[in-house]
Amino acid sequence: MNISPSDLAPTVPPHDWDASLYQHHHGFVWEYGRDVLDLLNLQPGERVLDLGCGTGQLTDVLHQQGGIVTGVDYSPDMIAAARAQFPHLNFQLADATSFTVSEPMDAVFSNATLHWIQRPEAAIAQVYQALKPGGRFVAELGALGNIAQIRQAISAALAHHHYDLPHPWYFPSLAEYATLLESRGLIVTLAAMFDRPTALTTGDNGLENWLRVFAKVWLAPLSEADRESIYQQVEARLKPRLFHQGTWWADYCRLRVVAYRPLGTSTM
């Protein structure tokens, strides 16, 4: 299957993900995604698109389950790491808001990606176009309230340095996202929103490692010295609340959805 990154328009400001840091310190991202795969219930021989595949761990699980799978991601570093680890799989560079597929998919799967998309309606439209009639969309993303304490601490530290920068994420409520899916023609059969406090790597550097990977876009306009100061201030503010028995915890809140493209709809 070929993915066409037609009319690439960045969904977030261009940035170079540190794939090595991501893999070595943030394996929880794809480990939690294994639960989402249960909702997909992939059948052998089905064609599936892993939208925002990162370094490819869940793409490989989909392959092991018998899927004919393609992983796509906007980050060249992530795609390079995925290809190096899983050379037997098909990984392609593409934007979630503008990709196309050469033939309709049985399923589109996405884990921890869609909260990076500032134009969610465009991404959902592409998902709809990628699915065959009766095809399903299964996803998890950050929900309203996700990392609220971390975001507040970063905003306070930025204000201390006289910066006024909006965060780069899209964290919808359950009702908002379900409505958005249905407004783009999908039928929502499951939507669940829940708190999931998430352990980061053990030791004092757990939150700093998280910030260096996931807050990189937000803090990109700052000087290196100011970024280092931000890390220290955020840690100091949050340590009494989010550091317990040698481990940092992120205040995650997640949204899971299952939706279908209706039967009888025509494909282009």
Beta strands, then each sheet from edge to edge (+ up, - down):
strand 1: 3-5
strand 2: 47-51
strand 3: 68-73
strand 4: 90-93
strand 5: 99-101
strand 6: 105-111
strand 7: 131-142
strand 8: 187-202
strand 9: 243-244
strand 10: 247-260
sheet 1: 1+ 5-
sheet 2: 4+ 3+ 2+ 6+ 7+ 10- 8+
sheet 3: 4+ 3+ 2+ 6+ 7+ 10- 9+
end
